Amino acid sequence: MYRQQWAAPVAQPPAAVQPYRPGHVVPGAASQGQLVSPGGRLGAFLLDGLLMVFTLFIGWFIWSMVTWSDGQSPGKKLLGYVVADANTGQPFDWGRMAVREFGVKGLLGWLLDVVTLSVYFWVDAFTVFGDRQRTLHDRMAGSIVRHL
């Protein structure tokens, strides 16, 4: 005689959900551009430095006061990059750019550099190769750098 055995179903653990990041597209802002590569970020940094030297810092500073309203530095403006919110992908406004540039990168970055004997600078620079090309100052400010 055939005897059927009933067994309780075995619960399977849920599959790990990985973030959707094809080509490093910003989550929630797929139509707004891809993240800037580490080389592109280095280029924007060097271009800003070059502009500071050639404009004796004054021209760069005045230009920065204007471009920050679009979430850009002068170098990022010329290269077509924008600093955006890491969660929404929306460009930073003038106030958030001021906090990021003066507060986080400027004052806090300088203080951490002095305290750690420049170790912070190198760690900040090399974290750009990590998740979503975000440096330490990006993580502190809640920002990403993406193409327009």
Helices and strands as residue ranges (DSSP letters): G 22-24, G 30-32, H 38-54, H 58-67, G 68-70, H 74-79, E 81-85, H 94-98, I 99-108, H 109-115, H 119-126, G 127-129, G 131-133, H 136-141, E 143-147
